[in-house]
Amino acid sequence: MKTLKARLSKKIEPCYIIQGEDILLYDKALELIKKASNLEMEDFNFIVFDEDNFDVDAVVNSCETLPMGSDRKVVLLKNIAKLNENIKKKLRDYLKSPVLSTCLVIFDFYNKFDFLIAEKVSTKRMDDHSLTEIIRAELKSKGKTITDGACQDLIESCCNYYSLIKNELDKLSACDEIKIDEKTVKNLVCKEDEFTVYELTDALSKRDADRAVTLLNLMEKDTKTFTLVLNHFRRLFFVVVSGLSDKELSAMLSVKEFAIVKARELSKNFTKIQLKNIYEMLNDVDFYIKNGQMQIENALYYLIFGILYC
């Protein structure tokens, strides 16, 4: 992802496959591609296919159709989880002789499109060391430094998501302090609890008790955190039992579509029975809290260990 802008300035490839965990960067990559393509008249030249309207023949036809009133067109595939050999063959055949005025972009969160020969864009989260180097370099360019502890707090607060860290760095760069310490990070950086809950769910699904407890310790033990955990596991349960598409579920639960995509991926680490039992436990704990029978902090730890050993 870090080199995408430079690559686009040299050449726009006929196909980009975007893969990785930092799903906020998917849209950023798409924005860069559209900007580099100098896309005009998007109603005609930006075509989106998802799980609801995906048809390989329609995709190929869109790719082979020339743009209207623009030098290029962009065709986006996203959230496609099921591919058969016929679909794979038709996409391979198209890319053997692609239309150069079309840029096919694939949001491949499920890693299903590795069979294609295309330009890869990685949005995987980086390790602490790599992020530390980036943070220090970006702050140095603004005349700032940061302590080791503050840097680690920033990384943990953003769960290693560079897209979130970048936003916080803009905020930290504007502060009065030349040397940013832990107190400054605590006062200015917003902990992304929604993303911490994603990480918490992942740790619980892998039965990683140490990581789960560490993540919970990063979060505030309040009603907001409990509600996030409650809603997140309910989301996983609905994903498994509803049979609805990502778009339908995102509308029903009033969340962004990427939240459903992430929930669907995480739900694979639980059985339906486990999610049913977790759902019932969440409802019981919610009842206990509302009736004053359990404190929120105790409830959160009760839930975490209940899920770990369900």
LINPEUR-V741483 format. One record per backbone hydrogen bond with DSSP energy under -1.0 kcal/mol. NH is the residue of the N-H (numbers start at 1). CO is the residue of the C=O. If there is no record, write none. Layout:
NH;CO / NH;CO
//
This chain:
4;1 / 7;3 / 8;4 / 9;5 / 11;7 / 16;104 / 17;119 / 18;106 / 19;121 / 22;123 / 23;21 / 25;22 / 29;25 / 30;26 / 31;27 / 32;28 / 33;29 / 34;30 / 35;31 / 36;32 / 37;33 / 38;35 / 39;34 / 44;41 / 45;41 / 46;42 / 47;74 / 49;76 / 54;50 / 59;55 / 60;56 / 61;57 / 62;58 / 63;59 / 64;60 / 65;61 / 73;101 / 74;45 / 75;103 / 76;47 / 77;105 / 78;49 / 88;84 / 89;85 / 90;86 / 91;87 / 92;88 / 93;89 / 94;90 / 95;91 / 97;94 / 102;99 / 103;73 / 104;14 / 105;75 / 106;16 / 107;77 / 108;18 / 108;106 / 111;108 / 116;113 / 119;15 / 121;17 / 123;19 / 131;127 / 132;128 / 133;129 / 134;130 / 135;131 / 136;132 / 137;133 / 138;134 / 139;135 / 140;136 / 141;137 / 142;139 / 143;140 / 144;139 / 145;178 / 147;180 / 151;147 / 152;148 / 153;149 / 154;150 / 155;151 / 156;152 / 157;153 / 158;154 / 159;156 / 160;155 / 161;158 / 165;161 / 166;162 / 167;163 / 168;164 / 169;165 / 170;166 / 171;167 / 172;168 / 173;169 / 175;172 / 180;145 / 185;181 / 186;182 / 187;183 / 188;184 / 189;185 / 192;157 / 193;191 / 196;192 / 197;193 / 198;194 / 199;195 / 200;196 / 201;197 / 202;198 / 203;199 / 204;200 / 205;201 / 206;202 / 207;204 / 208;203 / 209;207 / 212;208 / 213;209 / 214;210 / 215;211 / 216;212 / 217;213 / 219;216 / 222;220 / 226;222 / 227;223 / 228;224 / 229;225 / 230;226 / 231;227 / 232;228 / 233;229 / 234;230 / 235;231 / 236;232 / 237;233 / 238;234 / 239;235 / 240;236 / 241;237 / 242;238 / 249;245 / 250;246 / 251;247 / 252;248 / 253;249 / 255;250 / 259;256 / 261;257 / 262;258 / 263;259 / 264;260 / 265;261 / 266;262 / 267;263 / 269;266 / 270;267 / 275;271 / 276;272 / 277;273 / 278;274 / 279;275 / 280;276 / 281;277 / 282;278 / 283;279 / 284;280 / 285;281 / 286;282 / 287;283 / 288;284 / 289;285 / 290;286 / 291;287 / 292;289 / 293;288 / 299;295 / 300;296 / 301;297 / 302;298 / 303;299 / 304;300 / 305;301 / 306;302 / 307;303 / 308;304 / 309;305 / 310;307
//
